[in-house]
Amino acid sequence: MIRYFLEKDFESIYSLGNELSSSFSKTNKLNEIYKDSFHRILVYEKENKVIGFLMYIELTDTVDILDIIVQKEYRNQNVASCLIDYMISDLEDTVKLITLEVRKNNNPAINLYKKFGFEIINIRKKYYANGEDGYLMGRVIER
Ligand SMILES: CC(C)(COP(=O)(O)OP(=O)(O)OC[C@H]1O[C@@H](n2cnc3c(N)ncnc32)[C@H](O)[C@@H]1OP(=O)(O)O)[C@@H](O)C(=O)NCCC(=O)NCCS
């Protein structure tokens, strides 16, 4: 089941997010995100457990995907695809573009985004704290 996050999910989201980046819980204050009207987090719940989430910012005409992560045991079972499908189907009609940054060597994520029609728009040199390059990817939403 996919739904927007609730306060009861904070712990699971922090725990998954910290696998993606050790600073996740420091840089993402979920209690603030919960109240702010631009951030959205979709969670994928299975047997009462959050096994993945997708965090993004939705502005009037643009969406920026911030993080997507699926618990290791549940990868390659379409969980991330379902989260992206849900997000796209629930966007306001005014949204025209979705963007995101991804590490240049993160093939699973790059393939996932390509599957959803995202294209590499630019290289962001040394975008990540460890000096790694990133790709800016984007997808225009046709209405
Ligand atoms: C990237 C990630 C979210 C994908 O989640 P997932 O639920 O396994 O993805 P799905 O099962 O929906 O797969 C969708 C597509 O992604 C690609 N993909 C997923 N895992 C892959 C892998 N290990 N290698 C190559 N491509 C992969 C494939 O194109 C796949 O489509 P296909 O099944 O038709 O081949 C997951 O690997 C993850 O949590 N990684 C760690 C966090 C991360 O790097 N997030 C991205 C930050 S920008």
Ligand as a Chemical Component Dictionary entry (heavy atoms), coordinates in Angstrom:
data_LIG
# 
_chem_comp.id                   LIG 
_chem_comp.type                 NON-POLYMER 
_chem_comp.pdbx_formal_charge   0 
_chem_comp.three_letter_code    LIG 
# 
loop_
_chem_comp_atom.comp_id 
_chem_comp_atom.atom_id 
_chem_comp_atom.alt_atom_id 
_chem_comp_atom.type_symbol 
_chem_comp_atom.charge 
_chem_comp_atom.model_Cartn_x 
_chem_comp_atom.model_Cartn_y 
_chem_comp_atom.model_Cartn_z 
_chem_comp_atom.pdbx_ordinal 
LIG C1  C1  C 0 17.291 2.604  -6.806  1  
LIG C2  C2  C 0 16.256 1.823  -5.972  2  
LIG C3  C3  C 0 15.366 2.841  -5.244  3  
LIG C4  C4  C 0 15.412 0.973  -6.928  4  
LIG O1  O1  O 0 14.378 0.356  -6.150  5  
LIG P1  P1  P 0 13.638 -1.011 -6.608  6  
LIG O2  O2  O 0 12.378 -1.112 -5.858  7  
LIG O3  O3  O 0 14.602 -2.124 -6.518  8  
LIG O4  O4  O 0 13.348 -0.692 -8.154  9  
LIG P2  P2  P 0 12.301 -1.468 -9.093  10 
LIG O5  O5  O 0 12.208 -2.900 -8.684  11 
LIG O6  O6  O 0 11.058 -0.680 -9.172  12 
LIG O7  O7  O 0 13.081 -1.414 -10.476 13 
LIG C5  C5  C 0 12.774 -0.488 -11.482 14 
LIG C6  C6  C 0 13.897 -0.389 -12.492 15 
LIG O8  O8  O 0 15.084 0.107  -11.875 16 
LIG C7  C7  C 0 16.239 -0.477 -12.520 17 
LIG N1  N1  N 0 16.985 -1.235 -11.519 18 
LIG C8  C8  C 0 16.571 -1.564 -10.263 19 
LIG N2  N2  N 0 17.559 -2.250 -9.635  20 
LIG C9  C9  C 0 18.595 -2.341 -10.500 21 
LIG C10 C10 C 0 19.899 -2.905 -10.418 22 
LIG N3  N3  N 0 20.338 -3.520 -9.308  23 
LIG N4  N4  N 0 20.725 -2.781 -11.487 24 
LIG C11 C11 C 0 20.315 -2.151 -12.605 25 
LIG N5  N5  N 0 19.077 -1.594 -12.748 26 
LIG C12 C12 C 0 18.234 -1.680 -11.708 27 
LIG C13 C13 C 0 15.714 -1.354 -13.624 28 
LIG O9  O9  O 0 15.631 -0.563 -14.796 29 
LIG C14 C14 C 0 14.313 -1.688 -13.116 30 
LIG O10 O10 O 0 13.437 -1.980 -14.169 31 
LIG P3  P3  P 0 13.212 -3.493 -14.656 32 
LIG O11 O11 O 0 12.794 -4.258 -13.419 33 
LIG O12 O12 O 0 12.122 -3.367 -15.661 34 
LIG O13 O13 O 0 14.517 -3.929 -15.180 35 
LIG C15 C15 C 0 16.961 0.873  -4.959  36 
LIG O14 O14 O 0 17.951 0.136  -5.615  37 
LIG C16 C16 C 0 17.573 1.569  -3.770  38 
LIG O15 O15 O 0 16.918 1.788  -2.738  39 
LIG N6  N6  N 0 18.861 1.943  -3.881  40 
LIG C17 C17 C 0 19.558 2.636  -2.786  41 
LIG C18 C18 C 0 19.087 4.052  -2.644  42 
LIG C19 C19 C 0 19.390 4.888  -3.869  43 
LIG O16 O16 O 0 20.451 4.816  -4.455  44 
LIG N7  N7  N 0 18.428 5.763  -4.220  45 
LIG C20 C20 C 0 18.542 6.676  -5.332  46 
LIG C21 C21 C 0 19.003 7.980  -4.845  47 
LIG S1  S1  S 0 18.925 9.175  -6.171  48 
# 
loop_
_chem_comp_bond.comp_id 
_chem_comp_bond.atom_id_1 
_chem_comp_bond.atom_id_2 
_chem_comp_bond.value_order 
_chem_comp_bond.pdbx_ordinal 
LIG C1  C2  SING 1  
LIG C2  C3  SING 2  
LIG C2  C4  SING 3  
LIG C2  C15 SING 4  
LIG C4  O1  SING 5  
LIG O1  P1  SING 6  
LIG P1  O2  DOUB 7  
LIG P1  O3  SING 8  
LIG P1  O4  SING 9  
LIG O4  P2  SING 10 
LIG P2  O5  DOUB 11 
LIG P2  O6  SING 12 
LIG P2  O7  SING 13 
LIG O7  C5  SING 14 
LIG C5  C6  SING 15 
LIG C6  O8  SING 16 
LIG C6  C14 SING 17 
LIG O8  C7  SING 18 
LIG C7  N1  SING 19 
LIG C7  C13 SING 20 
LIG N1  C8  SING 21 
LIG N1  C12 SING 22 
LIG C8  N2  DOUB 23 
LIG N2  C9  SING 24 
LIG C9  C10 SING 25 
LIG C9  C12 DOUB 26 
LIG C10 N3  SING 27 
LIG C10 N4  DOUB 28 
LIG N4  C11 SING 29 
LIG C11 N5  DOUB 30 
LIG N5  C12 SING 31 
LIG C13 O9  SING 32 
LIG C13 C14 SING 33 
LIG C14 O10 SING 34 
LIG O10 P3  SING 35 
LIG P3  O11 DOUB 36 
LIG P3  O12 SING 37 
LIG P3  O13 SING 38 
LIG C15 O14 SING 39 
LIG C15 C16 SING 40 
LIG C16 O15 DOUB 41 
LIG C16 N6  SING 42 
LIG N6  C17 SING 43 
LIG C17 C18 SING 44 
LIG C18 C19 SING 45 
LIG C19 O16 DOUB 46 
LIG C19 N7  SING 47 
LIG N7  C20 SING 48 
LIG C20 C21 SING 49 
LIG C21 S1  SING 50 
# 
